[in-house]
Amino acid sequence: MVKSDAVVKFDFEKLDQLVAEHINDNAEKIAKQVGRDAMASINVKRGDLKKGIKARRSKFDDGGWIVISTAPHSWLVEHGHGGPKPAPPHAFLRPALDNNIQAARDLFGVR
């Protein structure tokens, strides 16, 4: 039997950084795809609603990505509204997210 005195040292700080970068890169890919899908589901060629959909880096310290819609009427379109001329919901963000959940799971290796 051979005795080994090998010692393996890990730079856990660097390892944490590499893992965080990998996660962030994949989160960016998914967020951008969600944004593209949300834009594609809006049946106008141009306008504030479509232009206002953006995938952005989160402001949280731990990173991450979010998809936002900056148009003032985004919520009303997504959820519908009452009022003098009621409008039914035309969800565009939630379905785009739902349609990409499996891609995110595949990308991150989640079953």
C-alpha positions in Angstrom: 0.0 0.0 0.0 1.3 3.5 -0.9 1.0 6.3 1.6 0.3 9.7 0.1 0.9 13.0 1.8 -0.7 15.0 -1.0 -2.5 18.1 0.2 -5.0 19.9 -2.0 -5.7 23.5 -1.3 -8.7 25.3 -2.8 -9.0 29.0 -3.3 -12.7 29.1 -2.2 -12.9 32.8 -2.8 -11.9 32.3 -6.4 -14.2 29.3 -6.7 -17.1 31.3 -5.3 -16.4 34.1 -7.9 -16.3 31.6 -10.8 -19.6 30.0 -9.7 -21.2 33.4 -9.3 -20.0 34.5 -12.8 -21.4 31.3 -14.3 -24.8 31.8 -12.6 -24.9 35.4 -13.6 -24.0 34.7 -17.3 -26.8 32.1 -17.5 -29.3 34.3 -15.7 -28.5 37.0 -18.3 -29.2 34.6 -21.2 -32.5 33.6 -19.7 -33.6 37.2 -18.8 -32.8 38.4 -22.3 -34.8 35.5 -23.8 -37.7 36.3 -21.5 -37.5 40.0 -22.7 -37.5 38.9 -26.4 -40.5 36.6 -25.8 -42.4 39.3 -24.0 -41.8 41.8 -26.8 -42.9 39.2 -29.4 -46.2 38.6 -27.7 -47.2 42.3 -27.9 -49.2 42.7 -31.1 -48.1 46.2 -32.0 -45.1 47.0 -34.2 -43.8 49.7 -32.0 -44.7 51.8 -29.0 -43.7 52.5 -25.4 -44.9 49.1 -24.2 -42.7 47.2 -26.5 -39.7 49.6 -26.2 -39.9 49.6 -22.4 -39.2 45.9 -22.0 -35.6 45.4 -20.9 -33.5 42.7 -19.3 -31.3 44.5 -16.7 -28.7 43.5 -14.1 -30.2 43.5 -10.7 -29.1 46.1 -8.2 -28.9 43.5 -5.4 -25.4 42.9 -4.1 -25.6 39.2 -5.0 -26.3 40.0 -8.6 -28.9 38.5 -10.8 -31.0 39.7 -13.7 -34.6 41.1 -13.9 -36.9 41.8 -16.8 -38.8 45.1 -16.5 -41.4 47.0 -18.5 -41.0 50.8 -18.0 -44.1 51.9 -19.9 -46.6 53.6 -17.5 -49.4 51.4 -18.7 -47.6 48.0 -18.4 -49.4 46.9 -15.3 -52.8 47.7 -16.9 -52.0 45.7 -20.0 -50.6 42.7 -18.1 -53.5 42.6 -15.6 -56.4 44.3 -17.4 -58.4 47.1 -15.8 -61.9 48.3 -15.2 -62.9 51.9 -15.7 -65.0 53.6 -18.4 -63.6 51.3 -21.1 -62.7 48.0 -19.4 -59.8 46.0 -20.9 -59.2 42.4 -20.3 -55.6 41.3 -19.3 -53.1 40.7 -22.0 -50.3 39.2 -20.0 -46.9 39.4 -21.7 -44.3 39.2 -19.0 -45.6 36.3 -17.0 -46.2 34.0 -20.0 -42.7 34.9 -21.3 -41.2 33.8 -17.9 -43.3 30.7 -17.8 -42.2 29.7 -21.3 -38.6 29.9 -20.3 -38.6 28.1 -16.9 -37.6 24.8 -18.5 -34.8 26.5 -20.5 -33.5 28.0 -17.2 -33.8 24.6 -15.4 -31.9 23.0 -18.3 -29.2 25.7 -18.3 -28.7 25.4 -14.5 -28.9 21.6 -14.5 -32.0 21.5 -12.3 -34.4 18.6 -12.6 
